[in-house]
Amino acid sequence: MPSLSHYQSAIFDAHFNDYSADAIKLIVPYGLSGSQRLNIYRNNTFITLTEALSTTYPVINKLVGDDFFNFMAQEFINKNPPVQGPLFEYGQGFANFLNHFKPVASLPYIADIAYLEWAINFAYHASDAVPLKVQDLSPFADNEIGKLRLEIHPTCRIVTSEFPIDQIWHGNQPGGKLDDIDLSHFADILIIRPEQTVEVNTINSGYVCFLKSLILGQNIEEAFTVASALNPQLDPAKSITDLLAMGAFAAIKIE
């Protein structure tokens, strides 16, 4: 008698590799042939996974239209079958797939939009944490603040692009407007869910450098030294205030 793993492998192959001969032999027809039953299961699987991708990548869907999105999704699913986990975890590699998908070569920014939407999906499902407020720094003297290490909020993600994907994303939200967009502009974006709603914030490159330095474990003073080399006009006090207002930090670590 075939083992459970044999059944599972046969059905998986029938869904994603078209090697259905073994699976058909394992199915009792009951009015429909094994092949017909497998086609029903396979269609339902692809519909479910396509809907999951559409939920995670709504702007991509809007940009290319339903029919073309369904075509892209089927190509992606064929090459990237789900392994495990809930449906919201499916589709992490979609941006990389789009980077190499020739039919969308005329939309050079589309993969970066996908990176942005995956970051939004991550932020939505990440662990909750109470964000730091400006007043949380008030117990420290000015000469002490530079030595503090700040823990980045667990929902925080940074996306950078050589295209204005922030404008494209905002313009494709309900009530958004897409005016003429200059594709020569770049974008630095902080995605975060400080409370219940995911926020997509356009930030400057100095803030990106500062945050990345903090993620690497540098203290505030060290991080600003690195960020100031990139952006000499960076104001430390304003930068901290702005990022605290966005909810970018979750805890203070004292050396």
C-alpha positions as a Python dict, from the first residue, in 0.01 Angstrom:
ca = {
    (1, 'M'): (0, 0, 0),
    (2, 'P'): (143, 342, -94),
    (3, 'S'): (265, 558, 195),
    (4, 'L'): (115, 896, 282),
    (5, 'S'): (424, 1071, 146),
    (6, 'H'): (375, 887, -183),
    (7, 'Y'): (16, 1016, -206),
    (8, 'Q'): (129, 1368, -122),
    (9, 'S'): (412, 1367, -376),
    (10, 'A'): (186, 1231, -649),
    (11, 'I'): (-84, 1494, -588),
    (12, 'F'): (179, 1771, -569),
    (13, 'D'): (327, 1660, -901),
    (14, 'A'): (-18, 1650, -1054),
    (15, 'H'): (-80, 2009, -943),
    (16, 'F'): (249, 2169, -1041),
    (17, 'N'): (453, 1938, -1262),
    (18, 'D'): (185, 1779, -1482),
    (19, 'Y'): (313, 1434, -1392),
    (20, 'S'): (-35, 1308, -1309),
    (21, 'A'): (-16, 941, -1409),
    (22, 'D'): (65, 821, -1056),
    (23, 'A'): (-196, 1047, -900),
    (24, 'I'): (-473, 933, -1136),
    (25, 'K'): (-418, 572, -1031),
    (26, 'L'): (-472, 672, -668),
    (27, 'I'): (-810, 839, -725),
    (28, 'V'): (-1143, 656, -714),
    (29, 'P'): (-1352, 807, -999),
    (30, 'Y'): (-1709, 820, -853),
    (31, 'G'): (-1868, 961, -1169),
    (32, 'L'): (-1567, 1165, -1281),
    (33, 'S'): (-1239, 1031, -1408),
    (34, 'G'): (-926, 1069, -1199),
    (35, 'S'): (-797, 1319, -1453),
    (36, 'Q'): (-1114, 1528, -1430),
    (37, 'R'): (-1101, 1530, -1051),
    (38, 'L'): (-737, 1634, -1054),
    (39, 'N'): (-815, 1917, -1296),
    (40, 'I'): (-1080, 2047, -1056),
    (41, 'Y'): (-837, 2036, -764),
    (42, 'R'): (-563, 2195, -972),
    (43, 'N'): (-788, 2477, -1094),
    (44, 'N'): (-907, 2547, -739),
    (45, 'T'): (-546, 2556, -617),
    (46, 'F'): (-442, 2804, -885),
    (47, 'I'): (-749, 3021, -823),
    (48, 'T'): (-676, 3030, -449),
    (49, 'L'): (-308, 3113, -497),
    (50, 'T'): (-385, 3377, -762),
    (51, 'E'): (-632, 3542, -524),
    (52, 'A'): (-364, 3537, -252),
    (53, 'L'): (-117, 3710, -486),
    (54, 'S'): (-377, 3965, -590),
    (55, 'T'): (-448, 4044, -224),
    (56, 'T'): (-78, 4097, -153),
    (57, 'Y'): (-6, 4286, -478),
    (58, 'P'): (-318, 4494, -551),
    (59, 'V'): (-129, 4781, -718),
    (60, 'I'): (52, 4539, -950),
    (61, 'N'): (-288, 4392, -1038),
    (62, 'K'): (-427, 4740, -1106),
    (63, 'L'): (-129, 4841, -1319),
    (64, 'V'): (-146, 4541, -1554),
    (65, 'G'): (-517, 4449, -1537),
    (66, 'D'): (-688, 4133, -1417),
    (67, 'D'): (-629, 3918, -1725),
    (68, 'F'): (-257, 3987, -1748),
    (69, 'F'): (-215, 3956, -1371),
    (70, 'N'): (-380, 3613, -1382),
    (71, 'F'): (-138, 3514, -1660),
    (72, 'M'): (161, 3637, -1457),
    (73, 'A'): (33, 3463, -1146),
    (74, 'Q'): (-1, 3129, -1325),
    (75, 'E'): (354, 3157, -1456),
    (76, 'F'): (480, 3243, -1108),
    (77, 'I'): (283, 2964, -937),
    (78, 'N'): (411, 2706, -1186),
    (79, 'K'): (768, 2799, -1099),
    (80, 'N'): (711, 2872, -728),
    (81, 'P'): (463, 2627, -574),
    (82, 'P'): (378, 2689, -209),
    (83, 'V'): (588, 2503, 44),
    (84, 'Q'): (415, 2566, 375),
    (85, 'G'): (261, 2833, 592),
    (86, 'P'): (-50, 3053, 565),
    (87, 'L'): (-151, 3210, 235),
    (88, 'F'): (-36, 3560, 336),
    (89, 'E'): (320, 3424, 341),
    (90, 'Y'): (296, 3309, -20),
    (91, 'G'): (449, 3523, -294),
    (92, 'Q'): (767, 3656, -135),
    (93, 'G'): (963, 3591, -455),
    (94, 'F'): (716, 3769, -684),
    (95, 'A'): (932, 4082, -720),
    (96, 'N'): (1236, 3880, -821),
    (97, 'F'): (1018, 3686, -1066),
    (98, 'L'): (900, 4013, -1224),
    (99, 'N'): (1261, 4131, -1255),
    (100, 'H'): (1319, 3847, -1502),
    (101, 'F'): (973, 3826, -1662),
    (102, 'K'): (1017, 3955, -2017),
    (103, 'P'): (649, 4042, -2085),
    (104, 'V'): (675, 4327, -1828),
    (105, 'A'): (1010, 4461, -1952),
    (106, 'S'): (833, 4780, -2069),
    (107, 'L'): (742, 4855, -1703),
    (108, 'P'): (1090, 4881, -1546),
    (109, 'Y'): (950, 4993, -1210),
    (110, 'I'): (704, 4707, -1163),
    (111, 'A'): (939, 4478, -968),
    (112, 'D'): (1015, 4761, -723),
    (113, 'I'): (641, 4815, -673),
    (114, 'A'): (623, 4445, -586),
    (115, 'Y'): (907, 4484, -332),
    (116, 'L'): (711, 4771, -179),
    (117, 'E'): (387, 4573, -163),
    (118, 'W'): (562, 4274, -7),
    (119, 'A'): (709, 4508, 258),
    (120, 'I'): (356, 4636, 327),
    (121, 'N'): (235, 4277, 359),
    (122, 'F'): (521, 4204, 601),
    (123, 'A'): (445, 4512, 811),
    (124, 'Y'): (76, 4425, 829),
    (125, 'H'): (143, 4077, 969),
    (126, 'A'): (452, 4151, 1182),
    (127, 'S'): (447, 4147, 1561),
    (128, 'D'): (290, 4441, 1742),
    (129, 'A'): (503, 4678, 1948),
    (130, 'V'): (439, 5010, 2120),
    (131, 'P'): (645, 5274, 1934),
    (132, 'L'): (872, 5508, 2123),
    (133, 'K'): (759, 5868, 2164),
    (134, 'V'): (967, 6185, 2183),
    (135, 'Q'): (902, 6205, 2557),
    (136, 'D'): (1069, 5866, 2606),
    (137, 'L'): (1403, 6042, 2545),
    (138, 'S'): (1335, 6320, 2798),
    (139, 'P'): (1503, 6141, 3095),
    (140, 'F'): (1837, 6153, 2910),
    (141, 'A'): (2071, 6450, 2897),
    (142, 'D'): (2175, 6582, 2557),
    (143, 'N'): (2524, 6434, 2595),
    (144, 'E'): (2374, 6093, 2680),
    (145, 'I'): (2137, 6061, 2385),
    (146, 'G'): (2416, 6003, 2134),
    (147, 'K'): (2525, 5691, 2323),
    (148, 'L'): (2180, 5531, 2309),
    (149, 'R'): (2103, 5244, 2079),
    (150, 'L'): (1754, 5238, 1934),
    (151, 'E'): (1572, 4918, 1849),
    (152, 'I'): (1388, 4942, 1520),
    (153, 'H'): (1013, 4875, 1532),
    (154, 'P'): (942, 4513, 1429),
    (155, 'T'): (707, 4620, 1151),
    (156, 'C'): (965, 4851, 994),
    (157, 'R'): (1088, 4790, 640),
    (158, 'I'): (1293, 5015, 409),
    (159, 'V'): (1250, 5006, 32),
    (160, 'T'): (1462, 5210, -208),
    (161, 'S'): (1410, 5245, -581),
    (162, 'E'): (1554, 5439, -872),
    (163, 'F'): (1193, 5507, -972),
    (164, 'P'): (924, 5715, -794),
    (165, 'I'): (737, 5406, -676),
    (166, 'D'): (603, 5599, -378),
    (167, 'Q'): (411, 5830, -614),
    (168, 'I'): (295, 5537, -825),
    (169, 'W'): (175, 5346, -518),
    (170, 'H'): (-5, 5643, -359),
    (171, 'G'): (-162, 5734, -694),
    (172, 'N'): (-314, 5386, -718),
    (173, 'Q'): (-479, 5397, -377),
    (174, 'P'): (-854, 5468, -342),
    (175, 'G'): (-901, 5837, -414),
    (176, 'G'): (-543, 5869, -536),
    (177, 'K'): (-451, 6069, -844),
    (178, 'L'): (-186, 5983, -1098),
    (179, 'D'): (-54, 6306, -1244),
    (180, 'D'): (240, 6308, -1483),
    (181, 'I'): (515, 6120, -1299),
    (182, 'D'): (879, 6179, -1383),
    (183, 'L'): (1033, 5831, -1382),
    (184, 'S'): (1381, 5977, -1340),
    (185, 'H'): (1308, 6047, -972),
    (186, 'F'): (1417, 5794, -709),
    (187, 'A'): (1235, 5697, -389),
    (188, 'D'): (1340, 5611, -33),
    (189, 'I'): (1050, 5467, 161),
    (190, 'L'): (985, 5366, 522),
    (191, 'I'): (701, 5117, 564),
    (192, 'I'): (576, 5077, 918),
    (193, 'R'): (269, 4985, 1123),
    (194, 'P'): (306, 5178, 1449),
    (195, 'E'): (-58, 5116, 1540),
    (196, 'Q'): (-327, 4939, 1334),
    (197, 'T'): (-262, 5088, 991),
    (198, 'V'): (40, 5033, 770),
    (199, 'E'): (195, 5366, 673),
    (200, 'V'): (405, 5429, 362),
    (201, 'N'): (637, 5723, 429),
    (202, 'T'): (868, 5889, 180),
    (203, 'I'): (1193, 5975, 360),
    (204, 'N'): (1529, 6120, 256),
    (205, 'S'): (1839, 5913, 187),
    (206, 'G'): (2006, 6036, 507),
    (207, 'Y'): (1728, 5882, 716),
    (208, 'V'): (1770, 5553, 527),
    (209, 'C'): (2143, 5548, 602),
    (210, 'F'): (2080, 5638, 968),
    (211, 'L'): (1820, 5363, 1014),
    (212, 'K'): (2036, 5101, 844),
    (213, 'S'): (2327, 5193, 1073),
    (214, 'L'): (2103, 5152, 1378),
    (215, 'I'): (1991, 4813, 1249),
    (216, 'L'): (2358, 4714, 1232),
    (217, 'G'): (2389, 4794, 1603),
    (218, 'Q'): (2549, 5139, 1597),
    (219, 'N'): (2446, 5397, 1855),
    (220, 'I'): (2279, 5725, 1759),
    (221, 'E'): (2605, 5922, 1742),
    (222, 'E'): (2779, 5659, 1529),
    (223, 'A'): (2478, 5624, 1299),
    (224, 'F'): (2460, 5999, 1240),
    (225, 'T'): (2831, 6015, 1163),
    (226, 'V'): (2774, 5766, 882),
    (227, 'A'): (2451, 5932, 762),
    (228, 'S'): (2603, 6281, 765),
    (229, 'A'): (2876, 6168, 529),
    (230, 'L'): (2600, 6092, 279),
    (231, 'N'): (2389, 6396, 361),
    (232, 'P'): (2590, 6679, 527),
    (233, 'Q'): (2271, 6885, 574),
    (234, 'L'): (2115, 6621, 798),
    (235, 'D'): (1983, 6770, 1123),
    (236, 'P'): (2020, 6513, 1405),
    (237, 'A'): (1746, 6655, 1628),
    (238, 'K'): (1495, 6689, 1344),
    (239, 'S'): (1579, 6344, 1211),
    (240, 'I'): (1515, 6177, 1547),
    (241, 'T'): (1195, 6376, 1596),
    (242, 'D'): (1065, 6288, 1248),
    (243, 'L'): (1144, 5918, 1282),
    (244, 'L'): (992, 5901, 1631),
    (245, 'A'): (677, 6065, 1492),
    (246, 'M'): (659, 5791, 1228),
    (247, 'G'): (692, 5525, 1498),
    (248, 'A'): (1022, 5388, 1367),
    (249, 'F'): (1160, 5276, 1705),
    (250, 'A'): (1040, 5027, 1963),
    (251, 'A'): (1292, 5041, 2249),
    (252, 'I'): (1597, 5216, 2392),
    (253, 'K'): (1917, 5028, 2467),
    (254, 'I'): (2168, 5197, 2697),
    (255, 'E'): (2540, 5115, 2658),
}
